[in-house]
Amino acid sequence: MIVTDDPPAPTRRRATLRTALCWVVVGPTAAWAVVRLAGLDRGPLVQALAFTPYVAAASVLTLGLSVALRRWWPAAVAALATVALLGVVAPRALAAPQPTATGPTIRLLTANLLAGSADASALVELVRRHRVDVLTVQEFTPDAQAALDRLGLDRLLPHRQLNAQDGTPGSGLYSRWPIIDVGIRHNRGQGGWGFTQAYGTVAVPGGPPVRVESAHPSAPSALDQVDAWRTDLTAQPPATPDGELRILAGDFNATLDHGPLRALLRTGYVDAADATGKGLTGTWGPYDGDLIPPVTIDHVLVDRRIAVDKVQILPLPGSDHRPVLTTARLPTP
């Protein structure tokens, strides 16, 4: 009788199946980590990368499965992917040190009005209750403008640069304080059609002037829109660390996992929600029962010399976006 140390065939098959199962779940997570770290947001990967925080959370489960099944090579790969993904995502839940800024406080609210269908009374109430100083709006229509003024926004924020249009291209900038050097930026969009961006320099009492723009680059809603999305994001005005203060606030149609937005931040901006530990709070649903989980595509980008005190993500009935309210302190003039 010959005695062998080899496990019986059923045991070997179970081991093989366990190894295969681990690679099946670990492989996509590892590939996602490579794509995210390498900045390979191209084609269909652009939309997918918006959900990186969810993949980062799931990567912990894939690591746990590999360890539980004692599949050590998959576990090693899963560990690397988990560390990489959590390393880029987790800091958004942690507040960062702020620069010393002893100038006046500015409260800025940005809201996408979903082609003007957002509840105008709710928006005006947000402005009133939170004592908003500057408001930027996207998808701003003539009907929305009329409704907001009828409800008293013209008295709360009397200074404005507006470009109300039917549908989604419109943009607006409202302020409690005077605005100078105003204008409208036209994004390229697909086939030369794109969203617009109202801008102007706000004269903050007791503080330095601040250039504020209502940002709204194209959305990567289909593969043929990705090039326009990238072009519009690349064309956003960079920060001017040695010049005037700038704030870009609006619907960027991009998360912090998209390379073009990170490149814009590197010019000298800080994402206000990220700086205050609110960077993982979703701002776009949809909130109508669809299974798509929320993602963070609405941002307030502030000059690095501005200290962010607080960020709140607020509800706005009638819109599929949630407004972002940022309270910040400006440097002294």
N, C-alpha and C positions, 0 to 999 in steps of 0.2 A: 504494500500500500504506500502510495506516494503522498507525503504531507507537504502542502504549500502554504505560504503566508499570504497569498493573494486573497482579497475579499471575494465573496461569492458574487456572481454576475448581477443579481438584483441590487446588491449594495453598490456595485460600481455604477449601475445605471442611475440609481438615485443620486449619487455624487455628481455624475455628469449633468443630470437635469438641474441640480442645484447650482452648479457652476454656470450653466447656460442661462438660468433664470437671473442670476446676479449680473451677468454681462448684459443681458437684455435691458435691465433697469439702470445699470450704471453707465452704459455706453452713451445714451442720449444726454444724460446729465454732464458727463465729461466733455462731450462735443459742444454742449451749450456753453460750458465754462471757457473752452478754447475760443469759440466765436465771440463771446463777450469780452474776454481779455484782449483779443487781437483786434477788436473793433471791426469785425466783418459784417457790419449791418448793411447788407445789400439785398435787393430783391425781396422775397417773402420773409427773409430774416428780420427786416426792419420792424414789421408788425410783431413778430414773435418775441423780439428782445424786450418789448414793453412789459412782458410778463416775467422778467428775470427774477424779481423778488419771490414769486411763487415757486419758481424752479429752485431757488436757493433754499427755501423752506423744505421742499420735497427732497433735496439732496441729502438732508439729514436722515430721512427715512431710508433712502437707498444705502447709505452707509450702515445704518443699523441692521438692515436686512442682510447685507454681506457679512457683517460681523457675527450676527446670530447664526448664519448658516456656515460660518467658519470657512468662507471662501476668501483667502487672504489676498490674492492678487486683485480681484475685483474690489475688495475692501480698501486696498492701498490707493487704487485709482479713484474710488469714491471719496476717500478722505481728501485727496488733493483737490478734487472738484468742489467739495463742500467748503474747504478752506478758501478757495479762490472766490466762489460765489458769495459766501457770507462776508468775505473781506471787502467786496465792493458794495454790498447791500446793507449790512448791519450798521455801518456808521451813520446812515441816514436816520436812524432811530436815536441817535445820541447828539445832544447839544454840543456845539463847538465853542471855544473861547471867542469872544467878540472884541473888535478893536475898541480902543478908548475913544469915545465920541461924546462931546459935551455940548453939542449944538441942540437945536430944537427937535422935537419929536414930530414925525410925519406918519399918518395912518393912511395906508393905501389899500384899496380894494380893487380886485380885478374880477370880471365876470363875463362868461360867454352866454349870450342871451338866446341861443338856439334859434337863429333866424327871427329874432324879435318876439319869440313866443314865451319867454320867461315872464314870471309874474312881476309886473312893474311896481305894484304896491309893496311887494315883499322886498324888492331891491331898494326902493326908497327908504323903507323901514330899516334895512341894514345900514344904510348910510347915516340915517338919523340916530339910531341906537348906538352905533359904534363911533359916532363923531368922525366919520371918514373925511379926510382932507383932500384926497385925490382918488378918482375913480377912472379905471380904464374898462372899456366894454368892447366885446367883439360880437360879430353877427348882429350888428346894430342897424335897425330899420327905421324908416320915417315914422311908422306907427309907434314903435317903441320910444322914439324921441318925444313924440307928442304926449304919450301917456306919462312918461317920466316927468315932463314939465308940468303937466296937469296935476300931478300928485305932489308937486313942490320941489322937485330936484333943482329947478332953476334958482330957487332961493337958498337951498343948502349949498349948492356948488355952482355959483353964478358964472364962473369963467370956464370956457370950453373951446375945444377944437373938435368939430364933429364932421363925420362923413357918413351920414345915414344912407343906406342903400337897401333896396328890396332884396330879399334872399339872405345870403350869408357874407357878402364881401364887406359890409359896412364896419366902421370902427369909430370909437369915440374916446375923448379924453376930457374929463371934468375936473375942476379944481375949486377949492375954497379961496385960493389966492390967484393973483393975476398970472397969465401965461403969455410968454413972448416967443418969437422965433418959431411959430407954429407951421405945421405942414402935414402932408399925407404921403406916406410911402406906399408904393404899389408893388406888391409881390408878383413874381413872374407867374407862378402857378403853372397849370398845364395849358399849353397852347397860348401862352401870353395872358391868360385870365387867372387872377389870383385874388386873395384877400388883401384888404388895405390896412394900413397902420397909422392911426393918428398920433402925432407927437407934438411936443412943445416944451419949453423951458419954464418950469414953475418957480416963481419968485417967493421963496419961503421966508416969512418974516423972521429976522434975527439969525438967519442961516444962509448958507451958500445956495445959489440957484441950482436946480436939479433938472436935468433933461429926462423927461418921462415919455415912454412910447408904449402904445397898446399893441403888443406883439401878437401876430397871428400868421405864422408860416403855413404853407400848404400841408394838408394831411396826407399821409401815405396810405390812403384808403384802398388803392389798387396798385398793381405792379407798374402800370404806366404813369402813376403819380409819384413814384419814389424819386425820380430825378428832380422833379420840381420841388419836392419836399427838401431834398438835400441842398438844392440851389438857394431856396428861400432861407433856410437855417444858416447857411454859410454867409448870406448877404445881410444878416442881422447886424446892427451897428455894434462894433466891439466896445468894450470898456475903454476909458481913457484915464489910466491910473495917474498920469501926470497933468491931467486937465480937468474939465468939468465933471461933476458927478452925473452918473447915468443910472437910470432904472428902466429895465424892460419888464413889463408885466402883462401877462395874457395867456392865451391858449397856444402853446408852442408845438402841439401835436408831437411831442417827443418827451421821453423820460430821461433820467440821468444815466440810463443804460445805452443811450444812443450817442455815438461818437460825435456827430456835429454839435450837439448841445454841450457836451463836455469840452469841445474845442472852444466854443463861445465862452464858457466859464473861465477857461484858462487865459482869456484876454484881460481878466481882472474883475470878473463878477463873482458873486456868491449867491447860491440858491438859498433864499430866505428860509424855506421849510426845512431844507437839509441842515442849515446852520442851527436850527432850534429843535432838532430831533423830531420834526414832523414830516420828514421826507418820504415816508412810506404810506402816508395817508392818501387814498385814492381821490382824484378830483373829477374823473370821468367814468361813468358807470359801465354800460348803460344801467339805468335804474328803473327799467320798465319790465322787469321779469326775465330778461335775457340772462343766459348763463355766463356771459363774459364777465370776469371779475374786474373790479375797479382798478384803474391805472392812474398814475400821477403824471398828467401832461400839462396842467396849468401851473405856472410858476411865476414867482416874483424874483427877478435877478437884480441884485443891488451891487453897487460899487463896493469893493472890499473895504473902503474907508468908512462905510456906513455900518453902524452896529444894529443888528436885528434883535429886538427885545422879545417879540411874540409873533406867532403865526397861528391863525385860526382858519380851519376849513369849514365853510358855512353852507347851509342848505339854501337852495333857490328853486322854489316850485316852478315848473314849466320849462326848465332847462335840464339837459342831460349832463351839465357840468356843475361843479360846486365852486362857488367863489372862494378866493383866497384873500384873507385880510392880513396885512403885515403892518406891524408897529415897529418903527425903526427910529434911531437917533442919528442925526446928521453930525458930521464934524463941524467944529467952529469955523467961521469964514476965514 
